[in-house]
Amino acid sequence: MREIVSSRTEEKGAGLLTLGGDGRVGVVRCWEADRPSPSRVGASPACLRSLAFVWMGALEEVQNRRLLRARDHIDLHYREPLDIPALASVACMSGAHFIRSFKATFGETPHRYLQRRRIERAMERLRRTDLSVSQVCVEVGWTSFATFSRTFREIVGCSPSEYRDGPLHDGDGSVPTCFVKAWTRPAGSSSFGTARTEGGP
């Protein structure tokens, strides 16, 4: 079943412009207002601009849905070995196009997003469980302890052991949970639609 995201129909004189939400043009018939006879068919500039606007918007919406589907897949399966071909297939894109689109939308590559998600889960386990650091490393999907420790320090600013032994920011109920999560979230974490161009604010 073809996914329908949005549709738009615009009448112009005796013409009709339609576009399916899957990004495919259905039926396009445009007659200029000064040509009342339907036998004389022509595409006016306004009609073409409308077609381009609707078509580009539909394509962008379809791509955003596919990227969100891939990101949700990372969130659910972060413990599993995930590579670009597998994630790109979830988004129905080629590998190179998926990496470019993901970074443009979320501000970081799929690999970096996966690393951040794993580190966030590791931070939670280090504070809320008695598992050793090496056990936490394996629990959140890392296969190399050295890589885990190096990435943890890059994102959090300290080693896993230092983070566990550091001062607690929650647990006493004096600070709302939403603020705690915002303060303890790794720096630079991205979210949908927040990608910034290089050199931006």
Secondary structure as GFF3:
##gff-version 3
##sequence-region A 1 201
A	DSSP	beta_strand	8	12	.	.	.	ID=ss1
A	DSSP	beta_strand	15	19	.	.	.	ID=ss2
A	DSSP	beta_strand	25	29	.	.	.	ID=ss3
A	DSSP	alpha_helix	45	76	.	.	.	ID=ss4
A	DSSP	alpha_helix	84	90	.	.	.	ID=ss5
A	DSSP	alpha_helix	95	106	.	.	.	ID=ss6
A	DSSP	alpha_helix	110	128	.	.	.	ID=ss7
A	DSSP	alpha_helix	133	139	.	.	.	ID=ss8
A	DSSP	alpha_helix	145	156	.	.	.	ID=ss9
A	DSSP	alpha_helix	160	165	.	.	.	ID=ss10
A	DSSP	alpha_helix	177	184	.	.	.	ID=ss11
###
